[in-house]
């Protein structure tokens, strides 16, 4: 296919490079930033084109701007007649549905969203890990989306457009909130006398081990610790010594851990005793 890029950020640049390598042709790129275009050309020597020159010559148009600009770009293209029937407009936002591109009902293009479920810190990092990255796909031509993802070396997953915000929330919890959990653990270590960088350095191997367990045995079997064991005395000790500002977070996470613990035991043909379960629930209930 012949494709073009609007927005030469990390994702747009990496997609263009890998799609060219897969045999597709990048006609050109359009971006408002001179610096981003100069960076783009370090990886792919393609012309910076006006929208008038770019749009009529591509089968697929990737709009890889910041999320807040995606609809504005689509409105501008539509208002100026910069489209051709049958063309596919693709954005890579995890939070916005593909329909954000459908700025009028009779738009003669197909709208598609391909979201890489990965955190790309740089173009180099994106190029290194794009193969094997999972993608959320939804829109008018999901079969084409699958083909593009496979050409990128990715793994496609179909998601419900109406629930895309929840898909994105799940990604935020898994990625961003992992950092928050690390920060919470560092705070607790600090209370015990292990501070800052020393605390994080000591916790990272534990976190890696847990991720390894998740890869090997999945959910809920990867859950370990006092709640999984039904050790209410240990949980009580945590709560007795914990700074008050952290108690509610610990309790909320603990209730989810208890749910996983129940499922883990059920898969093993076991159960918590009624006394264990009720005591744990009372400890983890918000005061």
C-alpha positions as MATLAB code, in Angstrom:
seq = 'XXXXXXXXXXXXXXXXXXXXXXXXXXXXXXXXXXXXXXXXXXXXXXXXXXXXXXXXXXXXXXXXXXXXXXXXXXXXXXXXXXXXXXXXXXXXXXXXXXXXXXXXXXXXXXXXXXXXXXXXXXXXXXXXXXXXXXXXXXXXXXXXXXXXXXXXXXXXXXXXXXXXXXXXXXXXXXXXXXXXXXXXXXXXXXXXXXXXXXXXXXXXXXXXXXXXXXXXXXXXXXXXXXXXXXXXXXXXXXXXXXXXXXXXXXXXXXXXXXXXXXXXXXXXXXXXXXXXXXXXXXXXXXX';
ca = [
       0.000    0.000    0.000;
       0.959    3.634   -0.373;
       0.705    5.474    2.900;
       1.338    8.878    4.395;
       1.955   10.190    7.889;
       0.555   13.289    9.580;
       2.524   13.858   12.773;
       6.119   12.673   12.879;
       6.344   11.710   16.536;
       7.815    8.533   17.963;
       4.927    6.278   16.959;
       4.465    7.744   13.476;
       8.172    7.511   12.727;
       8.501    3.926   13.957;
       5.406    2.793   12.038;
       6.672    4.381    8.838;
      10.075    2.700    9.121;
       8.680   -0.763    9.807;
       5.960   -0.529    7.136;
       8.564    0.482    4.532;
      10.653   -2.512    5.573;
       7.569   -4.708    5.117;
       7.271   -3.573    1.485;
       4.802   -0.699    1.731;
       5.622    2.737    0.322;
       5.705    5.883    2.425;
       4.775    8.722    0.051;
       5.744   11.409    2.518;
       5.133   13.038    5.865;
       3.435   16.203    7.061;
       4.227   17.771   10.421;
       4.146   21.240   11.942;
       7.420   20.664   13.761;
      10.681   21.118   11.924;
      12.545   19.235   14.641;
      10.267   16.207   14.427;
      10.663   16.130   10.635;
      14.449   16.315   10.927;
      14.326   13.402   13.354;
      12.000   11.512   10.991;
      14.494   11.915    8.146;
      17.217   10.388   10.269;
      15.267    7.137   10.024;
      13.443    7.457    6.703;
      14.475    9.784    3.905;
      11.057   10.955    2.757;
       9.889   14.394    1.680;
       7.919   16.755    3.840;
       4.770   17.350    1.756;
       1.896   19.769    1.929;
      -1.445   18.148    2.662;
      -2.541   18.922   -0.906;
       0.383   16.894   -2.224;
       0.197   14.074    0.311;
      -3.454   13.135    0.765;
      -4.556   12.373   -2.823;
      -1.637    9.998   -3.338;
      -2.053    7.589   -0.423;
      -4.252    4.564    0.203;
      -3.834    4.808    3.980;
      -3.278    7.946    6.007;
      -1.841    7.588    9.511;
      -2.801   10.509   11.751;
      -0.275   10.104   14.568;
      -0.579   13.506   16.190;
      -1.298   14.053   19.891;
      -4.763   12.779   20.846;
      -6.183   16.271   21.225;
      -5.349   17.111   17.606;
      -6.717   13.998   15.871;
     -10.258   15.255   15.328;
      -9.010   18.733   14.397;
      -6.850   17.203   11.670;
      -9.794   15.154   10.367;
     -12.041   18.221   10.362;
      -9.443   20.206    8.441;
      -9.025   17.464    5.842;
     -12.776   17.082    5.405;
     -13.458   20.826    5.207;
     -10.855   21.224    2.486;
     -11.883   18.137    0.513;
      -8.537   16.466    1.177;
      -9.561   12.842    0.844;
     -10.330   10.289   -1.801;
     -13.131    7.701   -1.766;
     -12.088    4.389   -0.244;
      -9.084    5.875    1.503;
      -8.422    4.636    5.063;
      -7.677    7.099    7.858;
      -5.920    5.509   10.796;
      -5.123    6.906   14.228;
      -3.126    5.240   17.009;
      -4.805    6.607   20.129;
      -5.626    4.163   22.900;
      -8.385    6.291   24.404;
     -10.252    7.622   21.351;
     -12.504    5.460   19.137;
     -11.945    5.331   15.400;
     -15.185    7.303   14.952;
     -13.409   10.441   16.168;
     -12.184   10.634   12.571;
     -15.725   10.507   11.147;
     -16.400   14.229   11.224;
     -19.416   13.964    8.900;
     -21.875   11.169    8.219;
     -21.252   10.862    4.492;
     -17.460   10.827    4.765;
     -16.179    8.679    1.907;
     -13.200    7.267    3.800;
     -12.959    4.342    6.182;
     -11.876    5.028    9.762;
      -9.650    2.714   11.739;
      -7.735    2.725   15.014;
      -4.569    0.715   15.698;
      -3.227    1.249   19.209;
       0.181   -0.199   20.150;
      -0.130   -1.470   23.714;
       3.352   -0.372   24.689;
       5.210    2.573   26.210;
       7.695    3.957   23.689;
      10.307    6.202   25.263;
      12.143    6.937   21.991;
      12.140    6.047   18.308;
      15.007    3.619   18.912;
      13.068    1.901   21.692;
       9.938    1.742   19.556;
      11.823    0.181   16.653;
      13.399   -2.356   18.990;
      10.147   -3.584   20.541;
       7.473   -2.924   17.903;
       7.707   -6.540   16.763;
       5.884   -8.524   19.423;
       3.845   -5.530   20.596;
       0.134   -6.170   21.110;
      -2.298   -3.833   19.298;
      -5.922   -2.938   20.019;
      -7.894   -2.718   16.767;
     -11.339   -1.287   16.065;
     -12.994    0.476   13.153;
     -14.358    0.104    9.649;
     -11.765   -2.286    8.216;
     -10.456   -4.483   10.993;
      -9.212   -7.064    8.479;
      -6.884   -4.422    7.019;
      -5.913   -3.466   10.573;
      -4.909   -7.056   11.297;
      -2.797   -7.173    8.141;
      -0.998   -3.920    9.013;
      -0.312   -5.099   12.565;
       1.017   -8.419   11.309;
       3.278   -6.581    8.832;
       4.616   -4.623   11.792;
       5.345   -7.887   13.591;
       2.642   -7.122   16.130;
      -0.188   -9.144   17.666;
      -3.723   -7.884   16.892;
      -6.678   -7.861   19.301;
     -10.191   -6.691   18.448;
     -11.733   -4.361   21.026;
     -15.215   -2.889   21.486;
     -15.209    0.728   20.336;
     -17.940    1.667   22.825;
     -15.763    0.412   25.717;
     -12.444    1.714   24.469;
     -12.048    4.003   27.472;
     -12.005    0.899   29.694;
      -9.418   -0.736   27.452;
      -7.274    2.368   27.846;
      -7.898    2.450   31.598;
      -6.632   -1.126   31.797;
      -3.474   -0.106   29.971;
      -3.007    2.836   32.345;
      -3.372    0.571   35.377;
      -0.863   -1.957   34.007;
       1.711    0.640   32.956;
       1.338    3.965   34.767;
      -0.018    2.550   38.003;
       2.840    0.062   38.179;
       5.019    3.127   38.684;
       2.568    4.359   41.330;
       2.740    0.992   43.110;
       6.527    1.176   43.079;
       6.298    4.668   44.599;
       3.938    3.383   47.302;
       6.315    0.531   48.134;
       9.256    2.955   48.260;
       7.301    5.133   50.704;
       6.691    2.140   52.967;
      10.343    1.090   52.777;
      11.253    4.656   53.691;
       9.198    4.355   56.865;
      11.260    1.228   57.665;
      14.573    3.028   57.101;
      15.410    2.106   53.483;
      15.279    5.367   51.565;
      14.833    6.577   47.973;
      17.061    4.976   45.338;
      18.185    2.249   47.723;
      14.555    1.287   48.301;
      13.726    1.187   44.592;
      16.861   -0.818   43.771;
      15.917   -3.406   46.381;
      12.300   -3.645   45.183;
      12.915   -3.977   41.431;
      14.138   -7.608   41.555;
      11.020   -8.505   43.534;
       8.833   -6.789   40.942;
      10.654   -8.547   38.089;
      10.136  -11.864   39.862;
       6.419  -11.193   40.121;
       6.214  -10.302   36.420;
       8.047  -13.538   35.642;
       5.515  -15.461   37.724;
       2.682  -13.771   35.842;
       4.249  -14.860   32.547;
       4.749  -18.422   33.760;
       1.570  -19.226   35.700;
      -0.793  -16.309   34.976;
      -3.715  -15.116   37.076;
      -4.628  -15.836   39.810;
      -1.816  -18.323   40.479;
       0.914  -15.654   40.523;
      -0.576  -14.131   43.680;
       1.551  -14.860   46.755;
       1.854  -13.280   50.195;
      -0.225  -12.994   53.365;
      -3.610  -12.413   51.739;
      -3.123  -15.389   49.424;
      -2.198  -17.468   52.499;
      -5.043  -16.118   54.612;
      -2.620  -14.717   57.180;
      -4.784  -12.050   58.801;
      -2.288  -11.454   61.606;
       0.326  -10.194   59.149;
      -2.208   -7.943   57.414;
      -3.252   -6.562   60.819;
       0.402   -5.756   61.524;
       0.683   -3.878   58.247;
      -2.347   -1.765   59.048;
      -1.269   -1.114   62.647;
       2.044    0.436   61.556;
       1.105    2.036   58.251;
       0.894    5.828   57.797;
      -2.783    6.741   57.816;
      -2.619    8.341   54.366;
      -1.703    4.958   52.828;
      -4.227    2.764   54.665;
      -7.133    3.265   52.264;
      -4.974    2.453   49.210;
      -3.645   -0.694   50.894;
      -7.168   -1.793   51.826;
      -8.560   -1.265   48.320;
      -5.713   -3.247   46.766;
      -6.087   -5.861   49.475;
      -9.744   -6.459   48.652;
      -8.801   -7.114   45.027;
      -6.019   -9.424   46.248;
      -8.553  -11.274   48.400;
     -10.781  -11.777   45.354;
      -7.800  -13.262   43.502;
      -6.961  -15.367   46.539;
     -10.454  -16.868   46.599;
     -10.150  -17.734   42.893;
      -6.651  -19.187   43.354;
      -7.782  -21.453   46.176;
     -10.853  -22.530   44.189;
      -8.631  -23.610   41.293;
      -6.601  -25.638   43.775;
      -9.730  -27.226   45.256;
      -9.270  -25.233   48.477;
     -11.097  -22.458   50.340;
     -10.417  -19.955   53.073;
     -12.066  -20.895   56.335;
     -15.098  -18.761   57.127;
     -13.205  -17.240   60.025;
     -10.172  -16.356   57.836;
     -12.313  -14.867   55.101;
     -14.501  -12.780   57.400;
     -11.547  -11.483   59.380;
      -9.691  -10.535   56.215;
     -12.735   -8.746   54.838;
     -13.169   -6.797   58.072;
      -9.517   -5.735   58.072;
      -9.669   -4.569   54.467;
     -13.027   -2.801   54.706;
     -12.704    0.968   54.658;
     -13.003    2.425   58.139;
];
